[in-house]
Amino acid sequence: MDVKYDLTSYVRVLKLASTPSWGEFSQIAKIAGAGIFLVGFLGFVIFAIMSFLPGGV
């Protein structure tokens, strides 16, 4: 493990990284929220189907 090489790589990545603008952050938050909602809704639908089937939860 070459510590100097690793640190140089980390510094290079941090220099390229930038804080997103409010528009970018807002769009990412909306997409992430929609994904969380979709996964939760899908889980609820599966739970509801399994509850009505014989031998379900």
Number of C-alpha atoms within 10 A of each C-alpha: 5 6 8 9 9 11 11 11 11 11 11 11 11 10 8 7 9 8 7 10 8 9 9 11 11 12 11 13 12 12 11 12 11 12 12 12 12 12 11 12 12 12 12 12 12 11 13 13 12 13 12 10 9 7 7 10 10
